[in-house]
Amino acid sequence: MESKTPHLRHFILDSIPVAMVSMDANLTITSFNKRAEQLTGYTAKEAIGKPCHTILHSSRCAENCPLQTVQEGDMGTGLEAEFINRYHEHIQVRIGTAAIEDDKGNFMGFLEVIEDISRKKSLEREKNNFLFMVAHDMKSPLIAIQGLTRRIREHHDEMSKEHLNEYLKIITKASEQLEEQVKDFLTYSLQATANIKLKIEDVTVSGLINALVKRHQPLASEKKLTITQDFSSAGQIQADTQQLQRVFENLLDNAIKFAATAGKISISSQETDDEFIVKFKDNGPGIAAEELPFIFDAFYQSASGNNGHGLGLSAVKAIIREHGGRVSVKSNPGDGTTFTVRLPK
């Protein structure tokens, strides 16, 4: 029975729904459970034996390291931080730390427990974003419609035809704006209340993207954009063709929208033993670092004031997650943006 104890301990650690990482007194990783692998993107084999700061990248590493409190004799609990994993995904986490001691109370190392709270935080932000949209974006066209219709009703007989037509144009534009916002809300409601149903079949990724590029070429030509494709293979995978098309179309639309005039968009792919990876890169203005963690939130509006309510990227993340994949973004202001989609083979 004793020989089975280490195996049992291993199974228990892998069954725990939070990342658990242990380190020795020199902060070298000594154990790494399955959830830690999923959160960080590193395998236990890659992580064990490495200094913790090379694997665990959080916003608390540079200052106020959670393990510092353990060294000072305190246990750290409920510390929230932003974690950036191997794939440049920004993940909101809650961190707990404790000292590891032997039976005699001698210090042996550290234990760090990392809980992924990104979905909970994202839902909180999406709720606030939606309330802002209702209070601000929907309120403005409603006020315009109500005010102008009241003026037309009260002063119709004394208005010139030109004046009346001008008011009607404004009312029509405001009602169209309101209709778009209602459609956005219905799309969001569908995403939030029902799982995406996937129809799995063989998909050739290069063919799917090539067709999308041809369809979007007139729009790209208007901005004098050059779109290049570099596929290391055709990318035959099992996926939902329609949903995957929606993902790639959204990313291509974004690239065309934000690429510099007469600029370049590159679409490339590569394969590993386990994944098919597609990258969309533009040479636009880039995204500020403080905005990167939020761009996949529904109804998120960037400080740059771009049109839309962020439902496109929210849908992209939901679809890729349903496929068991990942989507991430890497960007620096003035240096363009790269979206990376990773699909399991």
C-alpha positions in Angstrom: 0.0 0.0 0.0 2.9 2.4 0.8 4.2 2.2 -2.8 0.8 3.5 -4.1 0.8 6.5 -1.9 2.9 8.8 -4.2 0.6 7.9 -7.1 -2.5 8.7 -5.0 -1.0 12.0 -4.0 -0.3 12.8 -7.7 -3.9 11.9 -8.7 -5.3 14.1 -5.9 -3.1 17.1 -6.9 -4.2 16.7 -10.6 -7.9 16.5 -9.5 -7.8 19.8 -7.6 -9.5 22.5 -9.8 -6.9 25.2 -9.0 -3.3 25.5 -10.1 -0.9 24.3 -7.3 2.9 24.9 -7.6 5.4 24.1 -4.9 8.9 25.5 -4.7 12.0 24.9 -2.7 13.7 27.5 -0.5 15.5 28.9 -3.6 12.2 29.4 -5.4 12.9 26.5 -7.8 9.7 24.7 -8.9 9.4 21.2 -7.4 5.8 20.2 -8.4 3.3 21.4 -10.9 -0.2 20.0 -11.1 -2.4 19.5 -14.2 -4.4 22.8 -13.7 -1.1 24.7 -13.5 -0.2 23.2 -16.9 -3.5 24.4 -18.3 -3.2 27.9 -16.8 0.4 28.6 -17.7 0.7 26.6 -21.0 3.9 24.9 -19.7 4.0 21.1 -19.0 5.2 19.9 -15.6 8.3 18.5 -17.3 9.1 22.0 -18.7 8.4 23.8 -15.4 9.9 21.6 -12.7 13.5 22.6 -12.0 13.0 26.2 -13.3 13.0 29.4 -11.2 9.4 30.3 -10.5 9.7 33.8 -12.1 10.4 32.2 -15.5 7.1 30.3 -15.5 4.7 32.3 -13.3 4.4 35.8 -14.7 2.0 37.9 -12.7 1.5 41.6 -12.1 2.8 41.1 -8.5 6.1 39.5 -9.5 8.1 42.8 -9.9 6.7 44.3 -6.8 4.9 42.9 -3.8 5.7 39.3 -4.6 3.2 37.0 -2.9 6.0 34.7 -1.7 7.7 37.6 0.0 4.9 37.6 2.6 5.6 33.9 3.3 9.3 34.7 3.9 8.2 37.4 6.3 6.1 34.9 8.2 2.6 35.7 6.9 0.3 33.5 4.8 -1.0 35.3 1.6 -4.6 34.7 0.8 -7.0 36.2 -1.7 -4.4 38.3 -3.5 -5.7 39.3 -7.0 -3.3 39.7 -9.9 -3.1 39.7 -13.7 -1.4 36.6 -14.9 0.2 36.4 -18.4 0.7 32.9 -19.6 3.0 31.3 -22.3 0.5 32.3 -25.0 0.2 35.9 -24.0 -3.3 35.4 -22.6 -4.1 37.9 -19.8 -5.9 36.0 -17.0 -7.3 37.4 -13.8 -6.3 35.2 -10.9 -6.5 34.9 -7.1 -3.3 33.8 -5.4 -2.8 32.1 -2.1 0.7 31.3 -0.6 1.9 29.3 2.3 5.2 27.9 3.7 6.0 24.2 3.5 7.4 22.8 6.7 8.5 19.3 7.8 7.2 17.5 10.8 9.5 19.4 13.1 8.5 22.8 11.8 11.6 23.4 9.7 11.1 25.5 6.6 11.3 23.5 3.3 9.9 25.8 0.7 6.7 27.5 -0.7 3.3 26.5 -1.9 1.4 28.8 -4.3 -2.2 28.2 -5.2 -3.5 30.1 -8.3 -7.3 30.3 -9.0 -8.5 31.4 -12.4 -11.2 34.1 -11.8 -11.1 35.6 -15.2 -14.5 34.4 -16.3 -16.1 35.8 -13.1 -14.3 39.2 -13.5 -15.2 39.3 -17.2 -18.9 38.8 -16.4 -18.7 41.6 -13.9 -17.1 43.9 -16.4 -19.5 42.9 -19.2 -22.4 43.7 -16.9 -21.0 47.2 -16.2 -20.2 47.7 -19.9 -23.8 46.8 -20.8 -25.2 49.1 -18.2 -23.0 51.9 -19.7 -24.3 51.1 -23.2 -27.9 51.3 -22.1 -27.4 54.5 -20.1 -25.2 56.2 -22.7 -25.3 54.7 -26.2 -29.0 53.8 -26.3 -30.1 56.9 -24.4 -28.6 59.4 -26.9 -30.5 58.2 -30.0 -33.7 57.9 -27.9 -33.4 61.5 -26.8 -32.9 62.6 -30.4 -35.9 60.7 -31.6 -38.2 61.9 -28.8 -37.1 65.5 -29.0 -37.4 65.8 -32.8 -40.7 64.0 -33.1 -42.1 66.3 -30.3 -40.9 69.4 -32.2 -42.4 68.1 -35.5 -45.7 67.4 -33.8 -45.8 70.9 -32.2 -44.5 72.9 -35.1 -45.4 70.9 -38.2 -47.5 73.5 -39.8 -44.9 76.3 -39.7 -41.9 74.1 -40.8 -40.5 74.3 -44.3 -40.2 71.0 -46.3 -36.4 71.2 -46.2 -36.4 71.6 -42.4 -38.9 68.7 -42.0 -36.8 66.5 -44.2 -33.6 67.3 -42.2 -35.4 66.3 -39.0 -36.6 63.1 -40.5 -33.1 62.2 -41.7 -31.8 62.6 -38.1 -34.6 60.5 -36.7 -34.0 57.8 -39.3 -30.3 57.7 -38.5 -30.9 57.6 -34.8 -33.4 54.8 -35.1 -31.0 52.8 -37.3 -28.3 53.3 -34.6 -30.7 52.1 -31.9 -31.6 49.1 -34.0 -28.0 48.1 -34.4 -27.5 48.3 -30.6 -30.6 46.1 -30.0 -29.1 43.6 -32.5 -25.8 43.6 -30.6 -27.7 43.0 -27.3 -29.6 40.1 -28.8 -26.4 38.6 -30.1 -24.8 38.9 -26.7 -27.9 37.4 -25.0 -27.7 34.4 -27.3 -24.0 33.9 -26.4 -24.6 34.4 -22.7 -27.6 32.0 -22.3 -26.8 29.2 -24.7 -23.7 27.1 -25.4 -22.5 27.3 -29.0 -23.5 24.2 -30.8 -20.6 22.8 -32.9 -21.1 20.8 -36.1 -17.7 19.0 -36.3 -16.3 18.1 -39.7 -13.0 18.1 -41.6 -11.9 21.7 -42.3 -9.0 22.9 -44.4 -8.0 26.1 -42.7 -5.9 27.5 -45.6 -8.8 27.1 -48.0 -11.2 28.7 -45.6 -9.0 31.7 -45.0 -8.1 32.1 -48.7 -11.8 32.3 -49.6 -12.2 35.0 -46.9 -9.3 37.0 -48.2 -10.7 37.0 -51.8 -14.1 38.1 -50.5 -12.5 41.0 -48.5 -10.0 42.1 -51.2 -12.2 44.9 -52.5 -12.4 46.4 -49.0 -8.6 46.0 -48.5 -8.0 47.6 -51.9 -9.8 50.7 -50.9 -7.2 51.2 -48.2 -4.4 50.1 -50.5 -3.6 47.2 -48.2 -1.4 44.3 -49.1 -2.6 40.9 -47.6 0.0 38.1 -47.6 -0.7 34.4 -46.7 2.0 32.0 -45.5 0.7 28.6 -44.7 3.2 25.9 -43.7 0.5 23.3 -44.4 -3.1 23.1 -45.5 -4.2 22.7 -41.9 -6.7 19.8 -42.0 -8.4 19.8 -38.6 -11.7 18.7 -37.0 -13.9 21.8 -36.4 -17.1 23.6 -37.1 -16.7 25.3 -40.6 -19.3 28.0 -40.1 -18.1 29.0 -36.6 -14.5 28.9 -37.6 -15.3 31.1 -40.6 -16.9 33.6 -38.2 -13.7 33.7 -36.1 -11.4 34.3 -39.1 -13.7 36.8 -40.7 -13.9 38.8 -37.5 -10.1 38.9 -37.1 -9.6 39.8 -40.8 -12.2 42.6 -40.6 -10.3 44.0 -37.5 -7.0 43.8 -39.3 -8.4 45.7 -42.3 -10.1 48.2 -40.1 -7.0 49.0 -38.0 -4.2 48.5 -40.5 -2.4 51.7 -41.7 -3.4 53.0 -45.1 -1.2 51.4 -47.8 0.0 49.1 -45.0 0.3 45.3 -44.7 -1.7 42.4 -43.2 0.0 39.0 -42.8 -1.8 35.8 -42.2 0.4 32.8 -41.3 0.2 29.4 -39.8 2.3 26.7 -38.3 1.7 23.2 -36.8 3.0 21.4 -33.8 2.3 17.8 -32.8 -0.8 19.0 -30.9 -2.0 22.3 -32.4 -2.6 24.2 -35.6 -1.7 27.9 -35.0 -3.0 30.8 -37.1 -1.8 34.4 -36.7 -3.3 37.6 -38.1 -0.9 40.6 -37.9 -1.6 44.2 -38.9 0.7 47.3 -38.9 -1.9 49.6 -37.3 -1.6 51.8 -34.2 -1.6 48.9 -31.8 -3.4 48.5 -28.5 -2.4 50.1 -25.2 -1.1 47.6 -22.6 -3.8 48.6 -20.1 -6.5 47.7 -22.6 -5.2 44.2 -23.6 -6.8 42.3 -20.7 -10.3 43.6 -21.6 -10.6 43.5 -25.4 -12.4 40.1 -25.4 -15.1 41.5 -23.0 -18.6 42.0 -24.5 -19.5 45.6 -24.9 -16.0 46.8 -24.2 -15.2 50.1 -25.8 -11.6 51.2 -26.0 -10.4 54.6 -25.1 -9.7 55.3 -28.8 -13.4 55.5 -29.3 -13.6 52.8 -32.0 -17.1 51.9 -33.2 -18.8 48.7 -32.1 -19.5 47.1 -28.8 -16.8 44.4 -28.7 -19.2 41.5 -29.4 -17.1 40.3 -32.4 -14.0 39.5 -30.3 -16.2 38.2 -27.4 -17.7 35.7 -29.9 -14.3 34.8 -31.2 -13.1 33.8 -27.8 -16.3 31.8 -27.0 -16.1 29.9 -30.3 -12.4 29.0 -29.9 -12.9 28.0 -26.3 -15.7 25.7 -27.3 -13.3 24.1 -29.8 -10.9 23.5 -26.9 -8.5 26.1 -28.2 -7.0 29.4 -27.2 -7.0 32.9 -28.7 -4.6 35.6 -27.5 -3.4 39.1 -28.6 0.0 40.7 -28.5 0.4 44.4 -29.3 2.5 47.5 -28.6 1.2 51.0 -29.4 2.6 52.1 -32.8 3.8 48.5 -33.6 0.7 46.8 -34.9 -1.3 43.9 -33.4 -1.1 40.2 -33.7 -4.0 37.8 -32.9 -3.1 34.2 -32.4 -5.6 31.3 -32.6 -4.5 27.9 -31.4 -6.7 24.9 -32.4 -6.2 21.4 -31.1 -5.5 18.8 -33.8 
